[in-house]
Structure formats: structure tokens, C-alpha cells
Amino acid sequence: MKHKALLRMAVVCSVVIPLILPEGASAQPRSRQGGLYGDWQVKLKYNEHEFESILAFSRNQEGQYTGQWISFWGVDELKDVKFEDHKLSFLQATPFRDAKFTGAIEQEELSGRLISNQGEVEIKGVRIPRIPRGVGSWEMKTKVGEREIPGTLTITVDKGGNLGGTWKNSRGESKISDVKYEDRKLTFTRVIQGEDNEQKMTFEGTLGYNSLEGVFKNDRGEAPSEGIRIGGALIGTWDLDIESERGPIKQRLRVNSDMSAFYGPALINKINHDGDKISFKYVLKLFSDREVEVSFEAKIADSKLTGEIKTSQGTWKVTGTRRPFRRPGSNSS
């Protein structure tokens, strides 16, 4: 009975022992060097079990440090977050215990100890690199004379942080080169193959929240091009409320611009989206080495989310709200 209750709770909250990491899902670009802000994937051992959680640090409107512990049990707000001269400390209050963390961040690694009346736990972690907002896909329209030619632009990033991409239209798919993104500015080179020649052109554009506007240029002239990001309404950080049989639970869904995501501490390779509908599945691994498939299905509208989490153990309702972006094209959200 105890294991069954734990199974149900784990399904709702999303386990901190991940899971099956889909191939390629961790191919992430450069991280911000130094500092506290961002997400940290941390590991700790308790009763011979190793857990993974996420520590997410930000700041409020007054410029004060804020933090969240995102784990098996959901999301806990951290208190009294302090960071100075690489030294980090905070308080964690949960229904199970109050604990204090003291440690440091050195060379992009976080380490320290969490101390409570239940004992002392060693914690180690690394920063989770962020996907640049320049990565993703756009439905484009390029104006050539009186015609509007549709195409799909996809920008990718490899494990080394190098950008690449493709352009797809009715004639097929071709690679683009010299891809650069910085401060909302996107540039790349595209080559169009003709029957007996080829045309080389450069693109220079600017990203908005979900838009891309720019111009193709070559020695023959210019062609304006604009597009809408595919899945733009989904990208960002969602604060979730889950109705479980054991009471309300808060969780976090963070969707990257390439449609990979973190649901709680679980890494999701790709979120499926069709219009206003989104879905994903993952495999949950429990203490007893049992595996359970979890299905998440929802609809989104006006930065709101409503849906269900389903497993063989039951179905739970979930609602959510997307946090506002700080500025257009920012890597922060």
C-alpha cells in the first residue's frame, strides 16, 4: 500500500530520478558564465537513493534574489537566498522539514550541504545551459515582385553551441550556413540551386516575441521576408497547478524554443503541438525500479493552460499560466 501511494504521488509530481533521457535532448548551447541566475540540475543522496532536482534562481522587481526547488514533490519557494563572493545560502521549507543550504558556485559547478533536523545531505550540481531564442522554426513568406513565396526556416544548435539550419519550400529542403544570432539579430546565408546556376543570398532579420522580419539580399536586389514562430504561444515558463488525490500540487513546465522542455526535473525531448493542443509522454522510474508511462495533454489559449495528466494509476486535472517575458528576444523568461 505504501509503494502504491508513493507511485501515485510520483506520477503527479514527476520523479526526480530521471527517467529516460531522449537521445539528443541534452544537446544544449552555451551557458551564461558565472553568476547565480538560471537553472541548476542538482543531485543528492538520501537513504541510498540518488535524486535529481532543479534549483531555479532569479530576481524580483526589487532586485532581490529568489529561488525555487523543483523536485519529486513539486515546487518549493526558497527563502532568504543570498549569493556573494561565490558563496550561496538559502532556506528550504517543505511539509516534511525545514533545511538550510550553505555552499558555493565555482567554475559553473554548485556544491554544498543541506542541513535539517533529519541530518546532513551533500548536494552537487551543474548549470543547465539555455537554448538561444534564435533557435526554432518559422513559417516564412518572402515577397519577390508581386509574388509571396512560402517557406519554413528552422534554426538548430549542436552540442558545441554552433548554429545551423535549413530552409524548406515546395522545391525541397536545403541547408543554410553562416548562421549567427545575437541581441535579437539573426543572419545567415542561403544558396538556391537552379538548373544551370546557383544564387547566393544573405538574410538579415530581427526577432520579436514570436515574429521574424528581415530582408534577403544579393547582387540582383532585395526581397523582404517575414514569418511567425511555430509553437510560439507555448515557449516559456509555465506555473502549473495539479489537482491530485493527495491535495493540490504546484509544478513547473519550461518549454525551450526548439520545443524541448523540462517538466519538473524531467527532461522532455520534444513537445508535440497541433494548433492549441499540446502533448508529451515520458517514462517515470520509481524507487522499486518500476516504470510508468506518463501522458500530459492540454490546450493553451491566451497564456493559459488546461489539461490532464494520465497514467495507469489515474487521471489528474492540471491548469497553468505562462510567465511574461522580460523583453523581446531575451534568453530569460
C-alpha positions as CSV (number, residue, x, y, z in Angstrom):
1,M,0.0,0.0,0.0
2,K,2.8,2.4,0.8
3,H,4.5,1.8,-2.5
4,K,1.2,2.3,-4.3
5,A,0.7,5.6,-2.7
6,L,4.2,6.6,-3.5
7,L,3.7,5.6,-7.1
8,R,0.6,7.8,-7.4
9,M,2.4,10.8,-5.9
10,A,5.4,10.3,-8.1
11,V,3.2,10.3,-11.2
12,V,1.7,13.6,-10.3
13,C,4.8,15.4,-9.2
14,S,7.2,14.0,-11.8
15,V,10.0,11.9,-10.4
16,V,13.4,13.4,-9.6
17,I,15.2,10.3,-10.8
18,P,15.2,10.9,-14.5
19,L,13.8,8.9,-16.3
20,I,14.9,8.0,-19.8
21,L,16.8,10.9,-21.3
22,P,15.8,11.0,-25.0
23,E,18.7,11.0,-27.4
24,G,19.8,14.5,-28.5
25,A,17.6,16.2,-25.8
26,S,20.6,17.4,-23.9
27,A,22.3,19.0,-26.9
28,Q,22.3,22.4,-25.5
29,P,24.2,25.6,-26.3
30,R,26.4,27.9,-24.4
31,S,25.5,28.7,-20.8
32,R,25.9,32.1,-19.1
33,Q,29.2,32.1,-17.5
34,G,29.4,33.0,-13.8
35,G,26.6,34.3,-11.5
36,L,23.7,32.7,-9.9
37,Y,20.7,33.2,-12.2
38,G,19.3,30.3,-14.2
39,D,18.5,26.6,-13.6
40,W,20.9,24.2,-11.9
41,Q,20.5,20.4,-12.1
42,V,21.5,19.1,-8.7
43,K,21.9,15.6,-7.3
44,L,21.6,14.5,-3.7
45,K,21.6,11.1,-1.9
46,Y,19.1,10.1,0.7
47,N,18.8,6.6,2.2
48,E,20.9,5.0,-0.6
49,H,18.8,6.6,-3.3
50,E,20.1,9.3,-5.6
51,F,17.7,12.1,-6.5
52,E,17.8,14.8,-9.2
53,S,16.1,18.2,-8.8
54,I,16.4,21.6,-10.3
55,L,17.3,24.8,-8.4
56,A,16.0,27.8,-10.3
57,F,17.3,31.3,-9.3
58,S,16.0,34.6,-10.5
59,R,15.3,38.1,-9.0
60,N,12.1,40.0,-8.2
61,Q,11.2,43.6,-9.2
62,E,13.2,44.9,-6.2
63,G,16.3,43.2,-7.5
64,Q,16.4,40.6,-4.6
65,Y,17.4,37.0,-5.2
66,T,14.6,34.5,-5.5
67,G,14.7,30.7,-5.9
68,Q,12.7,27.5,-6.3
69,W,13.4,23.9,-5.5
70,I,11.8,21.8,-8.3
71,S,11.6,18.2,-7.4
72,F,9.7,15.0,-6.9
73,W,7.2,16.7,-4.5
74,G,6.6,19.8,-6.8
75,V,7.9,23.3,-6.4
76,D,9.1,24.9,-3.1
77,E,9.8,28.6,-2.8
78,L,13.2,29.2,-1.3
79,K,13.7,31.8,1.4
80,D,16.5,34.2,2.4
81,V,18.5,33.5,-0.8
82,K,22.0,35.0,-0.5
83,F,24.8,35.0,-3.0
84,E,28.1,36.9,-2.6
85,D,31.7,36.2,-3.5
86,H,30.6,32.8,-4.9
87,K,29.0,31.8,-1.6
88,L,25.4,30.6,-1.7
89,S,22.9,30.1,1.1
90,F,19.1,29.7,1.3
91,L,16.4,28.2,3.5
92,Q,14.0,25.5,2.2
93,A,10.7,24.9,4.0
94,T,8.6,21.9,3.0
95,P,5.8,19.9,4.5
96,F,8.4,17.4,5.5
97,R,11.2,19.5,7.0
98,D,12.9,22.9,7.2
99,A,16.5,22.9,6.0
100,K,19.4,25.3,5.4
101,F,21.8,25.1,2.4
102,T,25.3,26.6,2.5
103,G,27.7,26.2,-0.4
104,A,29.4,27.8,-3.3
105,I,29.4,28.2,-7.1
106,E,32.8,27.8,-8.6
107,Q,33.6,27.3,-12.3
108,E,30.0,26.6,-13.3
109,E,29.5,24.0,-10.6
110,L,27.3,24.3,-7.5
111,S,28.2,22.3,-4.3
112,G,27.3,22.4,-0.6
113,R,25.3,20.8,2.2
114,L,21.6,20.8,3.1
115,I,21.2,20.6,6.9
116,S,18.0,19.8,8.7
117,N,16.9,18.0,11.9
118,Q,16.9,14.8,9.8
119,G,20.6,15.1,9.1
120,E,23.0,16.5,6.5
121,V,22.9,15.9,2.8
122,E,25.6,16.7,0.2
123,I,24.4,18.4,-2.9
124,K,26.3,18.8,-6.2
125,G,25.0,20.4,-9.4
126,V,25.8,22.0,-12.8
127,R,24.1,24.8,-14.6
128,I,21.6,23.8,-17.3
129,P,22.6,25.7,-20.5
130,R,19.8,27.7,-22.2
131,I,18.6,27.3,-25.7
132,P,19.0,30.7,-27.5
133,R,15.7,32.1,-28.7
134,G,17.2,32.3,-32.1
135,V,16.7,28.5,-32.3
136,G,13.4,27.3,-33.6
137,S,11.1,27.2,-36.7
138,W,9.2,29.9,-38.5
139,E,6.6,29.9,-41.3
140,M,8.0,32.5,-43.6
141,K,6.7,34.5,-46.6
142,T,9.2,36.1,-48.9
143,K,8.0,38.8,-51.4
144,V,9.5,38.5,-54.9
145,G,7.9,41.1,-57.2
146,E,4.2,40.6,-56.9
147,R,4.5,37.0,-55.5
148,E,4.7,35.8,-51.9
149,I,6.7,32.6,-51.7
150,P,6.1,30.5,-48.6
151,G,8.9,28.6,-46.8
152,T,9.8,27.1,-43.4
153,L,13.0,28.3,-41.7
154,T,14.5,26.1,-39.0
155,I,17.4,27.1,-36.8
156,T,19.2,24.4,-34.9
157,V,22.1,24.3,-32.4
158,D,24.6,21.4,-31.8
159,K,26.3,20.3,-28.6
160,G,29.1,22.8,-29.1
161,G,26.7,25.7,-29.4
162,N,27.2,26.1,-33.1
163,L,24.1,27.3,-35.0
164,G,22.9,25.8,-38.3
165,G,19.6,25.3,-40.1
166,T,17.5,24.5,-43.1
167,W,15.1,26.2,-45.5
168,K,12.2,24.2,-46.8
169,N,9.7,25.0,-49.5
170,S,7.8,23.4,-52.4
171,R,11.1,22.7,-54.2
172,G,12.6,20.8,-51.3
173,E,14.9,21.4,-48.4
174,S,18.3,23.0,-48.3
175,K,20.9,23.8,-45.6
176,I,21.7,27.4,-44.7
177,S,25.2,28.5,-43.5
178,D,27.0,31.2,-41.6
179,V,24.1,31.3,-39.0
180,K,24.5,33.9,-36.3
181,Y,22.2,35.2,-33.6
182,E,22.9,37.9,-31.1
183,D,20.8,40.6,-29.4
184,R,17.7,39.6,-31.4
185,K,19.6,39.9,-34.7
186,L,19.6,36.8,-37.0
187,T,21.8,36.4,-40.1
188,F,22.5,33.5,-42.4
189,T,23.4,32.6,-46.0
190,R,21.2,30.7,-48.3
191,V,22.1,29.2,-51.7
192,I,19.3,28.5,-54.3
193,Q,20.3,25.9,-56.9
194,G,19.0,26.5,-60.4
195,E,19.1,24.2,-63.4
196,D,22.3,25.7,-64.7
197,N,23.4,28.1,-62.0
198,E,23.0,29.0,-58.3
199,Q,22.1,32.1,-56.4
200,K,23.7,33.0,-53.1
201,M,21.9,35.4,-50.8
202,T,22.2,36.7,-47.3
203,F,19.5,37.2,-44.8
204,E,19.4,39.9,-42.0
205,G,16.5,39.9,-39.7
206,T,15.2,40.9,-36.2
207,L,13.3,38.7,-33.8
208,G,10.2,39.8,-31.9
209,Y,8.3,37.8,-29.4
210,N,7.0,35.3,-32.0
211,S,7.9,37.1,-35.2
212,L,10.9,37.4,-37.5
213,E,11.2,40.2,-40.0
214,G,14.1,40.7,-42.4
215,V,15.5,41.0,-45.9
216,F,17.2,38.7,-48.3
217,K,20.0,40.4,-50.3
218,N,22.2,39.6,-53.3
219,D,23.6,41.4,-56.3
220,R,20.2,41.3,-58.0
221,G,18.4,43.2,-55.3
222,E,16.4,42.7,-52.1
223,A,13.4,40.6,-51.1
224,P,11.6,41.3,-47.8
225,S,10.7,38.3,-45.7
226,E,8.7,37.8,-42.6
227,G,7.4,34.9,-40.5
228,I,5.7,33.7,-37.4
229,R,7.4,31.3,-35.0
230,I,5.9,27.8,-34.9
231,G,4.8,27.0,-31.4
232,G,5.5,30.5,-30.1
233,A,2.5,30.5,-27.8
234,L,4.0,27.5,-25.9
235,I,7.6,28.7,-25.4
236,G,8.4,30.0,-21.9
237,T,7.9,29.0,-18.3
238,W,4.5,27.7,-17.1
239,D,3.5,27.6,-13.5
240,L,1.2,24.6,-13.1
241,D,-1.4,23.6,-10.5
242,I,-2.3,19.9,-10.3
243,E,-5.3,18.5,-8.6
244,S,-4.2,15.2,-7.1
245,E,-5.9,12.8,-4.7
246,R,-3.5,13.9,-2.0
247,G,-4.2,17.6,-2.5
248,P,-3.1,20.5,-4.7
249,I,0.5,20.4,-6.1
250,K,2.5,23.1,-7.8
251,Q,4.8,22.1,-10.7
252,R,6.8,23.9,-13.4
253,L,6.9,23.3,-17.2
254,R,9.7,25.1,-19.0
255,V,9.5,25.0,-22.8
256,N,12.5,25.9,-24.9
257,S,12.4,27.5,-28.4
258,D,13.3,24.2,-30.0
259,M,10.3,22.5,-28.3
260,S,12.4,20.5,-25.8
261,A,11.3,21.1,-22.3
262,F,11.7,20.3,-18.6
263,Y,8.5,19.1,-16.8
264,G,9.6,19.4,-13.2
265,P,13.1,17.9,-13.2
266,A,12.2,15.5,-16.1
267,L,13.8,16.2,-19.5
268,I,11.3,16.1,-22.4
269,N,12.9,15.6,-25.8
270,K,10.1,17.3,-27.8
271,I,6.6,18.6,-27.0
272,N,4.0,17.9,-29.7
273,H,1.7,20.7,-30.7
274,D,-1.2,21.0,-33.1
275,G,-2.9,24.3,-33.1
276,D,-3.9,25.0,-29.5
277,K,-3.3,21.4,-28.4
278,I,0.0,20.2,-26.8
279,S,1.1,16.8,-25.5
280,F,4.1,14.8,-24.4
281,K,4.9,11.5,-22.8
282,Y,7.8,10.2,-20.7
283,V,8.7,7.2,-18.6
284,L,8.7,7.5,-14.8
285,K,11.2,5.3,-12.9
286,L,10.5,4.7,-9.2
287,F,12.5,3.6,-6.2
288,S,11.5,-0.1,-6.8
289,D,12.7,0.1,-10.4
290,R,9.2,0.1,-11.6
291,E,8.5,2.2,-14.8
292,V,5.3,4.0,-15.5
293,E,4.4,5.9,-18.7
294,V,3.0,9.4,-18.1
295,S,0.9,11.2,-20.6
296,F,0.4,15.0,-20.5
297,E,-2.3,16.6,-22.7
298,A,-3.6,20.1,-22.6
299,K,-4.9,23.1,-24.5
300,I,-3.4,26.6,-24.5
301,A,-5.1,30.0,-25.1
302,D,-4.1,33.5,-24.0
303,S,-1.1,32.2,-21.9
304,K,-3.4,29.8,-20.0
305,L,-3.2,26.0,-20.0
306,T,-5.9,23.4,-19.1
307,G,-5.5,19.7,-19.4
308,E,-4.9,16.3,-17.8
309,I,-2.1,14.0,-16.6
310,K,-2.8,10.4,-17.3
311,T,-1.3,7.1,-16.2
312,S,-2.4,3.6,-15.4
313,Q,-2.9,4.9,-11.8
314,G,-5.4,7.5,-12.7
315,T,-6.1,11.0,-14.2
316,W,-5.4,14.4,-12.7
317,K,-6.5,17.8,-13.8
318,V,-3.8,20.4,-14.5
319,T,-4.1,24.2,-15.1
320,G,-1.3,26.7,-15.7
321,T,-0.2,30.2,-16.5
322,R,2.7,31.3,-18.6
323,R,5.1,33.8,-17.0
324,P,5.5,37.0,-19.0
325,F,8.8,37.5,-21.0
326,R,11.1,40.2,-19.6
327,R,11.9,41.6,-23.0
328,P,11.6,40.6,-26.7
329,G,14.2,38.2,-27.8
330,S,15.7,37.8,-24.4
331,N,17.1,34.4,-23.3
332,S,15.3,34.9,-20.0
333,S,11.7,34.1,-19.4
